[in-house]
Amino acid sequence: MKWIKGCFMLMFIIIFTWPTGIYGVGDDVPVDTTFLKLEDSLYYHPDSVLHELAWLEGKKNTFSGQQNFMFYFLKGECYLELNRPDSAVANYRIASNYLENAGKKIYHGKLYTGYALAYQLKGMHDSTLRYHTLAYKVGKSINNLKMISFAENEKGSAFLSLNKPDSALFHYKVALEAKKEQGDSTKIASVLNNISLAYYKMGIYEKAIEAQLQSMKIKEKLDTRKDRSYASSLLNIGSLYLKLKKYDKSGEFLTRAYQYSHDHQLDRLSGHAALNLGINYKNSDKLDSAVYYYNKAIAIYDELGLKSSTGRAYANLGLLHKERKEYGKSLDYLNKAIAISRAAGNNYATSMRSSHIAEIHMLENRLQEARPHIFKALGLAKGVNSPELDMNVYSILSDFYARTGDYKKSLTYFKRYKDVQDSLFSAESQEKINELQTKYETEKKEQTIAQLKNQQKIKELEISKQQAAIRQQRIMIILTVVIFALFLIAGYLLFNRFKLKQKNLQDKLARQKVEIEQRLLRSQMNPHFIFNSLVSVQSYIRNNEPEKAQEYLSNFSNLMRLILENSRKSFVPLSDEIKLLELYIELEKLRFSKKIEHHIHHNVDEPDFIGIPPMMIQPFVENSIKHAFKDTEKDGLLEVNFLLNNGLMKCEISDNGVGREKAFQDKQRETTGHHSLGVQVISERIELLRNEWNKKISLAYEDLKDDDGNPSGTKVNLLLPYTETDLE
């Protein structure tokens, strides 16, 4: 059986990569028919469809307006499936020029939907909402329920990302009605799951449980329990019961979620279930079991590299040790957790963990140490809009002011705490939850009885299907052998041709890259700098300062070694690039009488494992040192920042010097001197990287001004690609 499946896979690959295959790119098959077939298959084989489109590109001069629309629209769809939103948007924009020639109105909606999904991948939620709204209007005009429901569901998700759960709920409900009208049970269950999430964000837990139970009931009827969504429902229901302190019910659903996820290798969900089980056991005073599941969760999260989730597990371990009055261990874990949430910009988690640290300081009667953590938690909570977070901070503030003797403020915050608590945990809500759970259990039993009655019919149907499958399998074996023999030679020839073309292109890019890198190396190892460095060493020796001379020579040799080593690499660790800059700046500072202060910062957790193109920053640092501080009385300040930004590494080089205009005038007056060839080479190298990576790699200058509008320095903004693989 395995060799049969292998033949089928090979046949599929050949069909979808052969330019004269079943799609008929040859002259005997109409182009319109080819486009329709490509559209049907692009969501399963986007790479293959892109290859087909490349072959079609030679016929573009014969395309009609409608065919041009289809060509660029399909390219955009392929890039979207390959998770390349910038390339997708670029092709959608070209397709928009031919939108009036698209023919069917539905293609207007498809184009708007493509735009929306691409902007969603880029995190631009306002643009996502705008294009989903346009797609919704098209769907309404042609009465396409599928387009309407999809647009409304995605608009809900966009509003949820913007932390507007009430707006998200409205659009989810519109999507739900459209799905019900379609009769699509699977999608109804998915939308109900989204509705539950919106209610959860709003703090309306009983409604969240109601939607989750409805979603689970549909999944059990469809027998889709072998997918991730079923495990998510188990986890979500258990988590909601945990919020409502119903620990028996919570433990039941969370245990099922953990076991199911573990059995089906759903590692992320398994980690979440383990973490929530730890919380459940901790709240039930079963602390040893809680520690067991917390450590299970940490092991899973570490293996998956989920830092935010690891932070949650650390925070809960900290709270557990607080219960055991092991305050030192508690603070250790909470500080680990808060470092992770701050780095991720998670104000909710940072606020919650700050309040827990404040609690521990209060338990140890260190009120002054508790104060900054409390007000940090309060400030962050105001911008999060979470009833649960507000309730937690108000409770701690009430306790804090009671301990300091300010009972008026203590009473004020206690009343606020009670108001929020009453809105979340009313008696009516608890009664409704119990009623929903009873209904769910009853319907589940009735469903089990019905399944047992139909069991015999199902077995007979399965036997019939197996017999038909055997007959079909025999036919397919014969067809597979014939097709395999026909396409194997053609596929081999095509592969060799494609491989040769790719090799020629790679050789051309490699030659350009080597030439530019050699020029950059020559610009960085300029004789002017080397001569000045050796003069500095000679000065130390003449002044009988051998230790300084030795230190200077050591730094100089290390700098030369780094430059030579990095010149041979396409990417170097960020830590090595920073080390090179530090060495260069320190050497240059020793030759200047004026004080120059410098700072190099980054927001990367592990700079040893983030690679950037080498020797891209030093020419700009050199310009700042040589020209920015030349004719100014004030001390120099040079700052270099490395920031991860939308899939690129943003490098900012700023100084407080005389500004570009003044520096340019000074250079014009000089008859001799060093001209920064490095900056010119960097511009050429950026163009090469832009073509190679197909990303918005760029270089921009910003003139800084003081309050009076006078020049106060220069800032260089450089966007570069980066890698996250191990670097050697």
N, C-alpha and C positions, 0 to 999 in steps of 0.2 A: 504493500500500500504506500510506503514512503516514497518509493521510486516513481510511482504514478503521480503523486502530489508534486514531486520535483519536476517532472516533465511538464505538468500544467503550469508551474511557476515560470519555467524557462520560456514556454510558449507565450505566456502573458507578457514577459519582458521583451521578447523579440517583436511581438505585435505592436507594442506601444512605443518601441524605439526605432522601428524601421520606417523610413520616410515614404516608402511605396507600399506600406502595409494595408491593413483593412480600412484605414481612413482614406486611402486613395489620394495622396497628395499628387499623384501623377495626373497627366493632362486628361485622362479619360473620366475623371470623377469631378462633378461640380464643386467649386470652392464653398458655396453655401452649405452643401451637404456635409462637407468636411468640418466646417465650423460647428455645426449642430452636434456632430459626433464627438468632437473635442470637448464641447461644453458638458456633455453627459459624463465624460470620464475624468475631467480635470480634478475633481474633488478626491479621487482615489489615486491618480498618478500625475500630479502637477509637473514633476520633472520631465516626464515623457511628453506631456502636452507642450511644454515650453520648447522641447526639441522639435516637435512637429511644426510649431509656429515659426521657428528659425528657418525651417526649410520653405515655409510659405512666404517668408519675407521677400524672397526674390520675385514674387508675383505681385507685390504691392502696387506697382505702377499700372496694373490692369484692374485694381479693385474699384468697386463702386463705393459710394459714401456709406452704405449699410455694411459692406464687407470691411471697410476700414474701421468702423465702430466695433464690429465683432472681433477684429484682430487685436486691437488695443484693450478692449474690455476683457478678453480671455487672458491676455498677458497679465493684466492687473489681478484677475482672479487667481492665477497660478502663483504670483508673488505673495498674495494674501495667504494662500494655503501653505506656502513655504515660510511664513512668519517674517516676511520682509515688507513691512508696511510702507516704507518710503518709496520703494520701487513700485508697489501697488498703486499708491496715490499718483505717482508720475504718469503711469499708463492710463489710469482713470481720467486724468486731466486731458490727455490727448483724445481719448474716446469721447469726452464731453463735447469736443469740437464737432463730432459727427452725430450727436445725440438725436438731432431732428431726422436723421436718416436711419435711425435704429429699427424702424418698422413697428413691431409690436410694442404697445405701451408698457408691457411688463418689463421690458429691458430698461426703461427709465427707472423703475423701482429697484431693479437689480443693481444698477450702477450706483444709486444713492445708498443702497444697503452695503455695497462694497466699500464705498467711501467711509461709511459709519464704522464698519468693523475695522478698517485700517486705522482710523483715528482712535478707536478704542484700544488697539494694541499699542499706540503711541501714548496712551494716557491722556488724550485731549478730549475730555468728556463733553465739553460744550459743543465742539464740532460733531462729536458722536450723536448728541441729541438733535442737532440741526438736521443732519442727513437722515436719521431715522424718522424724523417728522416728515421730511419730503417723501420718503419711501411709504410712510403711512398714507399720505394724501394720494399717492399713485394707487395704492391698494384699494382705497375707498372708491376712487374713480372707476376702477375696473371690477370692483366687488371681489377682490382676491383675498379671501379670509386668511390664507397662509401668510401672505405678505403683511397683512394688518396685524395678525397676532404676533408674528416675529418682531416687527418693528416696535410694538408696544411692550413686549417682554424685554427687549434689549434697552428700551428707554428706561424701564424700571431699574434695570441693572446699572445703567449710567447714573441715575439719580442716587442709587444706593452707594455707588462709589464716591459721590459728592456728599455723602452723609446727609441725605434728604429722604429718610425712609417714608415719610408721609406722601411725598410726590411719587416715590417708587411704588408704593402700594396702589395708588390710583391707576397707574399704567399696567401693573400686574393684573389687576382685576379686569381691565378692558381686554387684555390678552387672554385671560381665562374664559371670558364669555365667547370670544372668537374661537378658541380651541374647542369649547363645548359644542359650538355650532358646527365645527368641522367633524366632531366625533372622534378626535385623536386622543385616545386614552393615555398613551405614553406621554404626550406633550402636556396633557392636563395635569398629570402627576408632577411633571417638572415645574410647571408654573405654580402649582400649590406649594411646592418646596420653596420657591422664591418668595411667595406671599408669607410663608412662615418666617423666613429670614427678615422680611421687612417688619413684621409684628415684633419679632425679637429685638430688633434695633430700636423700636419705639417703646420697649418695656412692657408690651401687652402680651404676657406669656401664655395666658389661657387661649388667646386667639392663635398664637404660634403653634401650640400643641394641637389645636383643632385642625389646622391646615396640614400639619405633619401626619396626623392619623388618617386624614382623608387621602393623602398622597400614598401612604403605605398600603392602605386598603386596595387602591387601584393596582399598585405594583404586585400585590399578592394574587389578585384576580388574573393579572396578565402573566403570572409566573415569571417575572423578570428579576427574581431575587438573586440571580447570579451576577448582577452588575454592581457597579460602585454606588449607584443611586440608592439601592436598597440598604446598603451598609450605612450610607449617609443618613437615611431616615432613622434607622435604629439609634445612631449616635446623636442626632439632633433631638429626638424625643427624650432620650436619657439625660441629655444636657439641660433640657428645659425643666424636667422634673427636679434636677439638681438645683436649678435656680430657685425653685419653689420649695426646697427643703423636704421633698418627698423621697427620702433616701432608699426605701425599699424598691419603689418603682424605678427610680433612677438606676439603682444597681442592677435590676433585671435587664433593662434595655441596654445599658452600657456593657454588661458582660456578654450579651448576645452580639453586640457590635464588635467588641474586641475579638471574640472567638471567630466570628464570621470573617472579619478583615484579615486575621492571622491565617486562617485556612485558605483564603483566596489571594494571599500575598498582596493585599492592599496596604502597603507599609505605612503610608501617611495617615490613613484613617485608623490603622491599628495603633499608631502613636497617640493620636487624639483620644481614642477610647481609653487607652492605658492612663493617660494624664487625668481624664475626668473620673476614672475609677479611683485613682489616688485621692482626688478631691473628695469623692463620695465617702471613701473609707476614713479619711481624715475627719470629716464632719460627723461621722458615726463613731468617733473615738476608737477606731481600729487602726492605730498609728503604724504598727509594723506592716500591715497590709498596704497602707498608704505609701510607705517608703518603698516597698517592693514595686508597686506600679509606677511611682514617680521615676525610679531608676530604669524601669523598662522603657518608659517614654523617652527619657534622655538618651538611652542607647540607640533607639530608633531614629530620633531627630538628629543625633550626631552623625549617624551613618548617611542620612539623607541630606545633611548640610542645612537643616532648617533652623537657623539661629533664633528667629523670633519665637518659635515654638519651644526651643531649648530654654529661652529666657522665661517662658511661662512655667516650665517645670522647675527651674531654679527658684522662682518666686514662691511656688507652692511648697517646695522643700524648706524654704526660709520660714514660711508660716507654720509649718509643722514643728520645726525646732523652737519656734516661739511658744507653741503650746506646751512643749516639754521644758520650757524655761531655760533653754540653751541659747541664750541671747547672742553670744559670740558667733556661733555657727549660723544662727538666723541672719545676722547682719552680713555675714560673708556671702551667703546665697542670694540675699536680696540685692546686695551691691553688684554681684555678677549679673543679675537679672536686669537691673536698672541701666547698666552699661550697654546692654544689648538693645533695650527699648529706646534709649536716647540716640544711639547710632542709627536706628531705623526710623527715627522721627515719630515714634508711636506715643502720642501724648496721653492716650487713655492708659496704657500700661505704665508709663512713667509716673503719672499721677497716682495710680493705685499703689505702686511700689514705694513711692515717696511717703504716702500716708502710713504704710506698714512700718517703714523705718522710723517714722515719728512715733508710732505706737510703742515700739521697743524702747526708744529713748525715754518715753514717759513711764514705762514699766520699771525702768531703772532709775526713775526720778531725776532724769537729766533734761529738764524742761527747756533750757536754753538751746541745747543741741537739737531738741525736737522741733522748735519753732520754725526754722527755715524750711524744713522738710514739709511741715504742714501747709505753709503758705505757698510753697512750690506746687503741692498737690492741688490746692484750691485754685490757683491761677490756671493750671492746665485743665482742670475739670470744667471751668467756665467756657472753654472753647470747644469742648467735646460734645456737649448736649446729650449726656447719658444719665438717666434717672438713677441707675445703680451706682454710678460714680459719685453723683451728688450726695446720695444717701450715705455713702461710706465717709466722705470728707466731712459732712455735717456732724456725723456721730463722733469723729475724732476731735473736731473743733470744740464740741460741747464738753467732752471729757477734758480737753486741754485747759479751757477757761475755768472749769470747776476746780482743777488742780491748782491753778494760779490764784484762785479766790475771786475771780470776776464772774459771779453767779448770774448777773444779768445777761452777759453775752453767752454764757453757757446755756441758759434757758432759751435764748433766741435761736441758737443753732440746733438745740434739741427739738424745738417745734418744727423747724425746717426738715429735720431728719424724719420726724413722725409723719409730716405731710406727704413726703415722697414715699415713705414705706407704706402708708395706707393706700395710696393710689396703685401700688404694685401688688399688694397682697390682701385684697379685700376678701371678705367671706364669700361674696357672690362669685368671685373668680374661682375660688377653691371648689365650690359646689358644682360649677359648670365643668371644671376639669374632671371631677369624679364621674359626672354624668357621661362625658365623652368617652372616658376610659371604659365604662360599663358597656356602652353601645359597641365600642370597638371589639371587646372580648366576645360579646354575643354574636356579632356578625362573623367573627372569625370561626367560631364553633359551627355555625350554620354552613359556612363555606366548606369546612372540612368534611361535614356529612355529605354535601353534594358531590364533592370530589371522590369520595369512596364509592358512591352509587355509580359514577361514570367511569370507574377505574377499568372495568372489563372492556368497555367500548374503546377506551384509549389504547389499551394493549393491542386489540384487534387492528386498530388503525395504524399503530406503529409497525406491526408485522407486514401489513399491506405496503406501507411506505418503504420498508426495508427491501421487499421483493422488487419493487419498482426501481429502487436505487441500484440494486445489483444488475438489473438489465441495462440501465442507463450507463452504469460503470463499464460494462463490457463494450458498449458502443464507443464510449469516450476513450477507451484504451486504444482502439483501432485508429480513431481520429487523431489521437495524440501522437502516435508513431508516424503517421503520414505527415502531419503538420510539422512535427519536429524535424523530419528528414528534409522537408522543403525549405524551412527557414533557417536551419542551423548554419549552412554555408553563407547565405546572404547576411545573416546576423554577424557572423565572424568578420566578413569583409567590411561591413559598415562600422563595426567596432574599431577595427584597425584604422579606418579612414578618420573616424572621429578622434581617436587617440593621437594620430599624427598631427591633426589640426590643432588640438589642444597643446601638444608639445611645442609646436612652432610659436604659438601665442605666448606660452610660458617662457620660452627662450628669449623672445623679444622683450618681454617685461623684465626678465632677469638682467638682460644687458643694460637696459635703461637704469635699472635700480643700482647695479654695481657702479655704473659711471657716476651717478649722482652721489652715491655714498663715498666714492673715492674723492670726489671734489669736496664733499663736506669734511672728510678727514683732513684733507690738505688745508681747508680753511680753519679748522680748529687747532691744528698743529702749526700755526703760522710762525715764521721766524721772529717776528717782532715780540711775540709773547715769550718764546723760548729764550731770546737774547735778554730781555728784561729779567726773567727768572734767574738766569745764570749771573747777571750783574748783582742781583740781590744776594745770591750765595757768596759771590766774591766780596761783597761789602761785609757780610758777617765774618768771613775769614779774616779780612783786613782788620776788623775791630776786635779780633780775638774772641769771637763768640762761636766756638765750635758746636756747642749744643744746638743753638738756633740754626746754624748752617746745616747740621745733620737733620734736624726736624724738617727744615724747608726742603732739603734734597729728598727726604723720604716722601713728603707729600707730593712733590713734583714728580717723582718716579711713579708713585701710585696713580697719579692723574694720567700720566702718559700710558701706563699699563691699561687703565680702564678705557681710555680712548681707543687704543689699538684693539683691545678685546671686543669692545662693543661695536666697532666698525665692521666686524665680520658677522654680526647677528642682525636678523630682521626685527626681533623684539628682545628687550632686556628687562629684567625685573625692575619695578619702580624703585625698589630700595637701592639698586645699583646706580640708577640715574640720579637719585637724590645724593648718593655718596659722591658721585662725580662732580655734581654742582657744588657740594660743600667744599670739596678739595679745591676746585677752581676759584671759588669766591674767597676762601681763606688765603690762597696764594696771592690773589690780586689785592686783597685788603692790606697785606703786609707792605706793599709797595706804595700805598697812598698815605699821605700825612693826615688827611681828613678822616674822621671817624665814620665808618660805614657799618650800620647794623643790618643784619639780614635774618629773615625767618622763612623756613620752608615747612609747609603744612600739607596734609592730605587727609581724606576721609575714607581711606581704604583699610579694611580690617587686616588683611594679610598682604602687605606690599611685596613680599618675596614671591607671591604667586600671581601677581598682576603684571603683565608685560606691556610695554609701550615701545614705539620705534625709538632707537637710540639717537642721542646727540641732536635732538630737536630743540632743546630749551637753552643750551649754553650760548648760542649766538646772541639771543635776546638779553641774557644776563650780561654778556660781554658789552653789548651796546649801552646798557644802563650804567655799568661801572665806568666805562671809558668816556661817555658823553654827558649822562644825565647830571652827574655831580661835579662837573668840571668847574663851572663858574657860579657857584652858590656858596653862601656863607654857612648855611645850616648843615647839620650832620645828615649824612645820607641814610635812607631807609629803603631796603630792597626786600620785597616779599614775593615768594613763589608758592602758589597753591595748586594742588592736584585734586580734582573733584570728579567723581563718577557722575555722568549727566546724560540720561536718555540713551544708554548704549554706547556712549563715547567717553573719552577721558578729556575733561576740560582743564587746560593748563593756563593759569593766570600769572603773568610776570608784571609787577607794578613797582614803580619807584616814586620818590618825592622830589625828583630832580627838576631841571629847568624847563622841561617840556620839549616836544619834538621840534617845534619851530625854532627855538633858541639854539638847540643842539645842532640843527641843520645849518643855521647861520654861522656858528662857530666852525663847523666842518668846511664851509665854503671859503672862510678866511684862511684856512690852513693850506699851505702849499704842498706839504708832505704829510704822511701819517698812514695809519692802518685803516683800510676800508673793509667793512664787514662783508666779505664774500659769503660768509656762512648764512646770513639772512636771505641773500639771493638764492642760494642753493636750497634753503629750506622751502622757499616758495615753489621751486620746481618739484621738490620732493612731495610737497602737499598735493600737487596736481597728480603725481603718480599714485599716491596712496588713495586719492579720491577715485581714480579710475579702477584701482585694484579692489577696493572694498565697497564701492558703490554706496558710500555714506556721505553725510554732510560734513566732511573734513574741511576746516577753514582756518584762516588767519585774519585777525582784525585788530586794529589799533584804536585805543580810546585816549583822548587827551583829557587829563584830570584838571579841574579848576578848584580854586579855593572859594570862600564865601564872597570875595570881591570880584570874582570872574577872572582872576589872574592865573596863569599856568602854574600848576602845583605838582606836575609829574606826568608820567605816561603809564598806561596799562595795556599789555598785550594779551589778547584772548586767542588761544590756540586750541582747536578741537581735533583730537587724534583718535584713531582706533586703539583698542587694547584687547589682550587675550587673557583668559582665565585658566589656562592649562599650566602644568608644571613646566618650569623653565630651567634649562641647564646651561 
